[in-house]
């Protein structure tokens, strides 16, 4: 079942507007009843959503400079992290054990992305290059050159035959993974490109930059199809498609996370309560248990919202500095978070379900 299939297009960020979804069924009025209905248990969708119950499981230490990204492998067996000290670290999220470093970049790293087969990992570096690593051996599989300035973000498409990257010169590059060659360069933005992401069928790319714009691109011809503007006080710094690719989730420097219908360029929902006015903080969807939005914060906490109601359902404390990196496990109720400067730890949080009563 599509994790976000219940998002109703009429659900807007206006509190007076309809918030109806498949999780909140409406019963027609004046329904004729021919026979007294037999008592039935309410359907599961009528039961209020349970809150998440994440608890600290592991604290991973080893980074010596600010962490910029954490990413679970698609099978959930490995966790990769990167930061300002030039190496990618590979961990076991289940045990918290450090497994290996991927070394080769000559400057710090801003982003990492896994291939769908769990074999390769791509890394974006201030040395202006991208490396594709063989994770098991720790060796560089491909070395991608072409960006004129620091590479800030990247992502594979679902088939992992394409890689999209964003650079600090404002360009987006689409790479042929098999050859390691740049297939297309888009002069996309007037400032740092801070996030790029393929939709589910790889036909579209969403990007955002410090110029305040979110843009949707046609992968095949490089044309800009839509532009969404956050506003002067809301510089966007992270963006991604929802799991069903019908919506876009963005974070911005006005301490708000927004869910967009990119077809209509309408903001459907806004999630607030965290602090984000300075750092490039990521947010992500969690769909293994309830339907949540998870994000870091400049008050050193991790916030979890109910996707539909926009309510904060849990706040995780434990980090001692800004939480810039978050990732959700693909199969389990597990979250990884990474912090900067005075903290430098990665924390693994698990939700074992509601506490037993009695």
C-alpha positions as CSV (number, residue, x, y, z in Angstrom):
1,X,0.0,0.0,0.0
2,X,1.3,3.4,-0.9
3,X,2.4,5.0,2.4
4,X,1.0,8.4,1.5
5,X,-2.0,7.4,-0.6
6,X,-4.3,8.9,2.0
7,X,-3.1,12.4,1.4
8,X,-6.2,14.2,0.1
9,X,-5.5,17.0,-2.4
10,X,-8.1,19.2,-0.6
11,X,-6.1,19.0,2.6
12,X,-4.5,22.4,2.8
13,X,-2.6,24.2,5.4
14,X,-5.7,26.4,6.2
15,X,-7.1,25.2,9.5
16,X,-10.6,26.0,8.3
17,X,-10.2,23.9,5.2
18,X,-10.9,20.2,4.9
19,X,-8.4,17.9,6.6
20,X,-10.1,14.7,5.4
21,X,-7.9,11.7,4.5
22,X,-8.5,8.0,4.3
23,X,-7.5,8.0,8.0
24,X,-10.5,10.2,8.8
25,X,-13.4,8.7,6.9
26,X,-16.6,10.8,6.6
27,X,-20.0,9.1,7.0
28,X,-22.7,10.5,4.7
29,X,-25.5,12.2,6.4
30,X,-29.2,11.1,6.2
31,X,-28.3,7.6,5.2
32,X,-31.3,5.4,5.1
33,X,-31.1,2.4,7.4
34,X,-33.4,-0.5,6.3
35,X,-32.5,-2.9,9.1
36,X,-31.1,-2.2,12.6
37,X,-27.3,-2.5,12.0
38,X,-25.5,-5.2,13.9
39,X,-22.9,-3.9,16.3
40,X,-19.5,-3.9,14.7
41,X,-16.1,-3.0,15.9
42,X,-14.9,0.4,14.5
43,X,-12.5,0.1,11.5
44,X,-8.8,0.4,12.3
45,X,-8.8,3.8,10.6
46,X,-11.2,5.2,13.2
47,X,-8.7,4.5,16.0
48,X,-6.6,7.5,16.8
49,X,-3.0,7.1,15.7
50,X,-0.7,5.9,18.4
51,X,2.2,8.2,19.2
52,X,5.7,7.0,18.4
53,X,7.8,5.7,21.3
54,X,11.4,6.2,20.1
55,X,14.2,5.6,22.7
56,X,18.0,5.9,22.5
57,X,19.6,2.7,21.4
58,X,23.2,3.5,20.4
59,X,25.6,6.5,20.4
60,X,28.2,6.2,17.7
61,X,31.4,8.2,18.1
62,X,34.4,8.6,15.8
63,X,33.8,11.7,13.8
64,X,36.3,14.4,14.6
65,X,34.6,17.2,12.6
66,X,30.9,18.3,12.1
67,X,28.7,15.6,10.7
68,X,26.7,16.5,7.5
69,X,24.7,13.4,6.5
70,X,23.7,10.0,7.8
71,X,22.0,7.4,5.4
72,X,20.7,3.9,5.9
73,X,21.4,1.4,3.2
74,X,18.3,0.3,1.3
75,X,18.3,-3.1,3.1
76,X,18.8,-1.4,6.4
77,X,21.9,-3.4,7.3
78,X,24.4,-0.6,7.2
79,X,24.5,3.1,8.1
80,X,26.9,5.5,6.3
81,X,27.9,8.9,7.7
82,X,30.0,11.8,6.5
83,X,31.2,15.2,7.6
84,X,34.0,17.7,7.3
85,X,36.9,15.3,7.9
86,X,37.2,13.8,4.3
87,X,36.1,10.3,5.1
88,X,32.8,8.3,4.9
89,X,32.2,6.0,7.9
90,X,30.3,2.8,7.7
91,X,28.5,1.4,10.8
92,X,26.2,-1.4,11.9
93,X,23.0,0.3,13.0
94,X,21.9,-2.9,14.9
95,X,25.0,-3.2,17.0
96,X,26.4,0.4,16.8
97,X,29.7,-1.1,15.7
98,X,32.1,0.9,13.5
99,X,33.0,-1.1,10.4
100,X,35.3,0.9,8.1
101,X,36.3,4.2,6.6
102,X,36.0,5.1,2.9
103,X,39.1,7.3,2.4
104,X,40.2,9.2,-0.8
105,X,38.6,12.6,-0.9
106,X,40.9,15.5,-0.2
107,X,38.4,17.8,1.4
108,X,35.3,17.5,3.5
109,X,32.0,15.9,2.5
110,X,28.5,17.3,2.4
111,X,26.3,14.3,1.3
112,X,26.2,10.6,0.6
113,X,23.8,8.3,-1.2
114,X,23.4,4.5,-1.5
115,X,22.8,2.6,-4.7
116,X,19.6,0.5,-4.6
117,X,21.6,-2.8,-4.5
118,X,23.4,-1.8,-1.3
119,X,26.8,-2.3,-3.1
120,X,27.8,1.2,-3.9
121,X,27.8,4.5,-2.1
122,X,28.3,7.9,-3.7
123,X,29.8,10.9,-1.8
124,X,29.8,14.6,-2.6
125,X,32.9,16.6,-1.6
126,X,34.3,20.1,-1.3
127,X,37.2,18.8,-3.5
128,X,34.7,19.3,-6.4
129,X,34.4,15.6,-7.1
130,X,32.0,12.7,-6.5
131,X,33.3,9.2,-5.6
132,X,31.3,6.0,-6.0
133,X,32.6,3.5,-3.5
134,X,32.5,-0.2,-3.4
135,X,31.4,-0.4,0.2
136,X,32.6,-3.9,1.0
137,X,36.2,-3.4,-0.2
138,X,36.3,0.3,0.8
139,X,37.8,1.1,-2.7
140,X,36.8,3.9,-5.1
141,X,34.7,2.4,-7.9
142,X,34.3,5.6,-10.0
143,X,35.6,9.1,-9.6
144,X,33.3,11.7,-11.2
145,X,34.7,15.1,-12.1
146,X,32.9,18.1,-13.7
147,X,31.6,20.4,-11.0
148,X,33.4,23.7,-10.9
149,X,33.0,24.2,-7.2
150,X,32.1,22.2,-4.1
151,X,29.6,19.4,-4.6
152,X,26.9,19.8,-1.9
153,X,24.3,17.2,-2.6
154,X,23.5,14.0,-4.6
155,X,21.1,11.2,-5.0
156,X,20.7,8.0,-7.1
157,X,17.5,7.3,-9.0
158,X,15.6,4.1,-8.1
159,X,17.4,2.0,-10.8
160,X,20.7,3.5,-9.7
161,X,21.8,3.9,-13.3
162,X,21.7,7.7,-12.9
163,X,23.1,10.0,-10.2
164,X,22.1,13.6,-9.8
165,X,24.3,16.1,-8.0
166,X,24.1,19.8,-7.0
167,X,27.1,22.1,-6.7
168,X,27.9,25.5,-5.2
169,X,28.2,27.1,-8.6
170,X,24.4,26.6,-9.0
171,X,24.6,23.7,-11.5
172,X,22.9,20.4,-11.4
173,X,24.6,17.5,-13.1
174,X,23.0,14.2,-14.2
175,X,25.6,11.4,-14.4
176,X,25.6,8.0,-16.2
177,X,26.7,5.7,-13.4
178,X,27.9,3.0,-15.7
179,X,30.4,5.2,-17.5
180,X,31.0,7.8,-14.8
181,X,30.4,10.5,-17.4
182,X,28.2,13.6,-17.0
183,X,25.2,13.2,-19.3
184,X,23.6,16.6,-18.7
185,X,24.4,19.9,-17.0
186,X,21.6,22.2,-15.9
187,X,22.4,25.8,-15.0
188,X,19.7,25.5,-12.4
189,X,20.1,28.1,-9.7
190,X,21.8,31.4,-8.9
191,X,23.2,30.1,-5.6
192,X,24.4,26.9,-3.8
193,X,22.2,23.9,-4.8
194,X,21.5,22.4,-1.4
195,X,19.4,19.3,-2.3
196,X,18.5,17.2,-5.4
197,X,16.2,14.2,-5.5
198,X,14.6,11.9,-8.2
199,X,11.0,11.0,-8.1
200,X,10.0,7.3,-8.0
201,X,10.1,6.7,-11.8
202,X,13.1,9.0,-12.4
203,X,11.2,11.2,-14.8
204,X,11.6,14.2,-12.5
205,X,14.2,15.9,-10.4
206,X,13.4,18.3,-7.6
207,X,16.1,20.8,-6.5
208,X,16.4,23.7,-4.1
209,X,19.0,26.3,-3.5
210,X,20.0,29.3,-1.4
211,X,18.3,31.5,-4.1
212,X,15.1,30.6,-2.3
213,X,13.6,28.6,-5.2
214,X,12.4,25.0,-5.4
215,X,12.4,23.7,-9.0
216,X,11.1,20.6,-10.8
217,X,13.1,19.4,-13.8
218,X,12.4,17.0,-16.6
219,X,15.1,14.4,-16.4
220,X,15.1,13.5,-20.1
221,X,15.5,17.0,-21.5
222,X,16.6,19.1,-18.6
223,X,13.7,21.5,-18.9
224,X,12.4,23.4,-15.8
225,X,8.7,22.4,-15.4
226,X,7.8,24.3,-12.2
227,X,9.3,26.8,-9.8
228,X,8.0,27.1,-6.2
229,X,9.1,30.1,-4.2
230,X,9.4,29.8,-0.4
231,X,9.5,33.6,0.1
232,X,12.2,36.0,1.2
233,X,12.2,34.9,4.8
234,X,12.1,31.2,4.0
235,X,15.2,30.2,2.2
236,X,14.8,26.5,1.4
237,X,17.7,24.2,2.1
238,X,16.4,20.7,1.8
239,X,13.8,19.1,-0.5
240,X,12.7,15.7,-1.5
241,X,9.8,13.8,-3.1
242,X,7.4,11.9,-0.9
243,X,7.5,8.1,-1.2
244,X,4.6,8.1,-3.6
245,X,6.1,11.1,-5.5
246,X,2.9,13.1,-5.4
247,X,4.3,15.6,-2.9
248,X,7.4,17.5,-2.0
249,X,8.8,18.0,1.5
250,X,10.9,21.1,2.1
251,X,12.8,22.6,5.0
252,X,13.5,26.4,5.3
253,X,15.2,28.9,7.4
254,X,11.9,30.3,8.9
255,X,11.7,27.2,11.2
256,X,9.1,25.6,9.0
257,X,8.8,22.3,7.1
258,X,6.3,22.3,4.2
259,X,4.5,19.7,2.2
260,X,3.7,20.8,-1.3
261,X,1.5,19.6,-4.1
262,X,3.9,20.5,-6.8
263,X,1.3,20.1,-9.6
264,X,-0.7,23.0,-8.2
265,X,2.4,24.6,-6.5
266,X,0.2,24.8,-3.3
267,X,1.5,24.3,0.2
268,X,-0.7,21.7,1.8
269,X,0.8,21.4,5.3
270,X,3.3,23.2,7.4
271,X,5.1,21.6,10.4
272,X,6.5,23.9,13.1
273,X,7.9,23.8,16.6
274,X,11.5,23.1,15.9
275,X,14.3,25.8,15.4
276,X,15.9,26.3,12.0
277,X,17.2,29.7,11.0
278,X,20.9,29.1,10.2
279,X,21.9,25.6,9.4
280,X,21.1,23.3,6.5
281,X,18.9,20.8,8.4
282,X,17.3,17.8,6.7
283,X,13.8,16.3,7.2
284,X,12.5,13.0,6.1
285,X,9.4,10.7,6.0
286,X,8.9,7.8,8.3
287,X,6.4,5.2,7.1
288,X,7.5,2.0,8.8
289,X,5.1,2.5,11.7
290,X,2.9,5.5,11.7
291,X,3.2,8.2,9.1
292,X,5.6,10.8,10.6
293,X,7.8,13.6,9.5
294,X,11.2,13.6,11.3
295,X,13.7,16.5,11.4
296,X,16.7,17.8,13.3
297,X,16.7,21.2,15.1
298,X,19.0,24.0,16.2
299,X,17.9,23.5,19.8
300,X,19.8,20.1,19.8
301,X,16.7,18.0,19.6
302,X,14.9,15.7,17.0
303,X,11.3,16.5,16.3
304,X,8.6,14.0,15.0
305,X,5.3,15.2,13.6
306,X,2.2,13.4,12.6
307,X,2.1,13.8,8.9
308,X,-1.6,14.3,8.7
309,X,-2.4,16.4,11.8
310,X,0.9,18.3,11.9
311,X,1.1,17.8,15.6
312,X,4.4,17.2,17.3
313,X,4.1,13.6,18.6
314,X,7.6,13.1,20.1
315,X,10.7,15.2,20.8
316,X,14.0,13.3,21.2
317,X,16.7,14.8,23.4
318,X,20.3,13.7,23.9
319,X,22.5,15.5,21.4
320,X,24.5,18.5,22.8
321,X,24.7,20.5,19.6
322,X,22.6,21.2,16.5
323,X,21.1,18.2,14.8
324,X,21.6,18.6,11.1
325,X,21.3,15.1,9.8
326,X,18.4,12.6,10.1
327,X,17.6,9.4,8.4
328,X,14.8,6.8,8.8
329,X,15.3,3.1,8.5
330,X,13.7,1.5,5.4
331,X,12.2,-1.5,7.2
332,X,12.3,-0.9,11.0
333,X,11.1,1.8,13.3
334,X,14.6,3.2,13.6
335,X,16.0,6.8,13.2
336,X,19.6,7.9,12.9
337,X,20.6,11.5,13.8
338,X,23.9,13.3,13.5
339,X,25.2,16.5,15.1
340,X,27.9,19.1,14.7
341,X,30.9,20.8,16.4
342,X,30.7,20.2,20.2
343,X,28.7,16.9,19.9
344,X,30.0,15.0,16.8
345,X,27.9,11.9,17.7
346,X,25.5,9.8,15.7
347,X,22.5,8.5,17.7
348,X,20.4,5.5,16.8
349,X,16.8,5.6,18.1
350,X,14.4,2.6,18.0
351,X,10.7,2.4,18.5
352,X,9.7,-1.0,19.9
353,X,6.0,-0.1,20.0
354,X,3.7,1.2,22.7
355,X,4.6,0.3,26.3
356,X,2.5,-2.7,27.5
357,X,-0.3,-1.8,29.8
358,X,-0.3,-3.4,33.2
